[in-house]
Amino acid sequence: MNTQAMNSLRARLLAMLLAATTLIWLVATGWGYRDARHEAEEMLDAQLAQSARLLLAQTRHEMVDEDEGHIASIEALDERELHPYEQKLAFRIRDRQGRVLVASVTSPPDIPNDTGGYADLHDARGRGWRVLVAGDDTLRVEVAQSLEIRDELARRVAANLAFPIILMLPLLGVLIYLVVGRALRPLNDLAGKMASRTAANLTPVESDGLPSEVLPLATALNSLLDRLNHALDSERRFTADAAHELRTPLAAIQIQAQVALASHNEDGRAHAMEQVLAGTRRATRLVEQLLRLARLDPLAGLPATQPIELAALARQVVEDLHLGSQAERLQVDILDTTSVAGDPDLLRVALRNLLDNAIRYSPEDSRITLGASLENGAPRLWVDDSGSGVAEEELPRLTERFYRGSEVTQGGSGLGLAIVARIAQLHGARLSLENRAEGGLRAMLLWG
């Protein structure tokens, strides 16, 4: 049997049902055979008793007068078989002196005088006999039947009862095969519907009329199709937005390159090349952000985590930024030391994005604070800037991809905060954005 057959639900059901049914059927057949044979033997014993009573009654009625000394013998008995189930009895009737009054042509074996009731005996030739001794003070009736004949008759009766049961077993197997196939038809229909779909068809599967056992599978498929549909919609929007955002810097680079080529002035050519480099940097950053989002989106969780001390992480991010003249603006405010489980590389990316936004949207002489603390036992990481803040109605939209606000004057891709929000989600945290009372914006990662 090949692997596909072994993995077939139909084959498994058929094998288990046929095995269980065959086992039960055989046990029932064996039990019925044994009971039928037992009942046949009981019937034969009853017939022995009935024959003994008839012989005893008949002998009393026609008893020969003992004074005449006449002994009757049924020597002319015709023993030709009249019916396959006919009893082949041997009998003997004695008087109280032990004389044989009547006997069959085939006499029963010698039976000890102390034998009474039913007994199994063997004659001088080793043949087995089932005997019954009955009578009273006047007569003694000995009735015997060959054990070979009894066994043959009992086997024949039991076999005739068991044979139809065994004969029906293949028919039962065919019926089980048809029933299992019909029961599994909804699965085959569902598989056929899914196989005939195109990649663009993500509509839910029809669940009306499905058996309760198949309904969870259809529900799970519909849930998967719904998630795939949302994912594809997100990808389509993301691709369209990315193409739109890349078109602007690439067009600017092309224009500045053309200006540089057409310029005969060295200063004009240098200025155009600087604009080409600036546009290239913007396009490079946008592509990096897009690639980072493309890597983060499919993740359902972090593949591996390790304890991260937030104070040490904050100081390391500041050191890695190489702020130069901007270093005096940055203040690290560690109120509490605490650890979280996560990916240190991703958290560094999140903090760098928050610091980059704070630096670009704050005045040059303003202060930026990077802090870590515990609030009600829950870790916090925040970045405060001293910019102009954001309109309250726009705060919820800042984490949308490519959304940059209505009053933004600085360049950017509109993806930085979306990346931070996704990294926070993977770490079991959330990104909170709020305007500060003293001015500026606070971006905070909150755990718990």
Stockholm file with secondary structure:
# STOCKHOLM 1.0

chainA/1-448         MNTQAMNSLRARLLAMLLAATTLIWLVATGWGYRDARHEAEEMLDAQLAQSARLLLAQTRHEMVDEDEGHIASIEALDERELHPYEQKLAFRIRDRQGRVLVASVTSPPDIPNDTGGYADLHDARGRGWRVLVAGDDTLRVEVAQSLEIRDELARRVAANLAFPIILMLPLLGVLIYLVVGRALRPLNDLAGKMASRTAANLTPVESDGLPSEVLPLATALNSLLDRLNHALDSERRFTADAAHELRTPLAAIQIQAQVALASHNEDGRAHAMEQVLAGTRRATRLVEQLLRLARLDPLAGLPATQPIELAALARQVVEDLHLGSQAERLQVDILDTTSVAGDPDLLRVALRNLLDNAIRYSPEDSRITLGASLENGAPRLWVDDSGSGVAEEELPRLTERFYRGSEVTQGGSGLGLAIVARIAQLHGARLSLENRAEGGLRAMLLWG
#=GR chainA/1-448 SS CCHHHHTCHHHHHHHHHHHHHHHHHHHHHHHHHHHHHHHHHHHHHHHHHHHHHHHHHHHHHTCCCGGGTCCCCCTTCCCCCSSTTCCCEEEEEEETTCCEEEECSSCCCCCCTTCCEEEEEECTTCCEEEEEEEECSSEEEEEEEEHHHHHHHHHHHHHHHHHHHHHHHHHHHHHHHHHHHHHTHHHHHHHHHHHTCCTTCCCCCCCTTCCTTTHHHHHHHHHHHHHHHHHHHHHHHHHHHHHHHHHHHHHHHHHHHHHHHHCCSHHHHHHHHHHHHHHHHHHHHHHHHHHHHHHHTTCSSCSCCEEEEHHHHHHHHHHHHCCGGGGGGEEEEECCCCEEEECHHHHHHHHHHHHHHHHHTSCTTCCEEEEEEEETTEEEEEEECCSCCCCGGGGGGTTSTTCCCSSCCSCCCSCHHHHHHHHHHHTTEEEEEEECTTSSEEEEEEEC
#=GC SS_cons         CCHHHHTCHHHHHHHHHHHHHHHHHHHHHHHHHHHHHHHHHHHHHHHHHHHHHHHHHHHHHTCCCGGGTCCCCCTTCCCCCSSTTCCCEEEEEEETTCCEEEECSSCCCCCCTTCCEEEEEECTTCCEEEEEEEECSSEEEEEEEEHHHHHHHHHHHHHHHHHHHHHHHHHHHHHHHHHHHHHTHHHHHHHHHHHTCCTTCCCCCCCTTCCTTTHHHHHHHHHHHHHHHHHHHHHHHHHHHHHHHHHHHHHHHHHHHHHHHHCCSHHHHHHHHHHHHHHHHHHHHHHHHHHHHHHHTTCSSCSCCEEEEHHHHHHHHHHHHCCGGGGGGEEEEECCCCEEEECHHHHHHHHHHHHHHHHHTSCTTCCEEEEEEEETTEEEEEEECCSCCCCGGGGGGTTSTTCCCSSCCSCCCSCHHHHHHHHHHHTTEEEEEEECTTSSEEEEEEEC
//
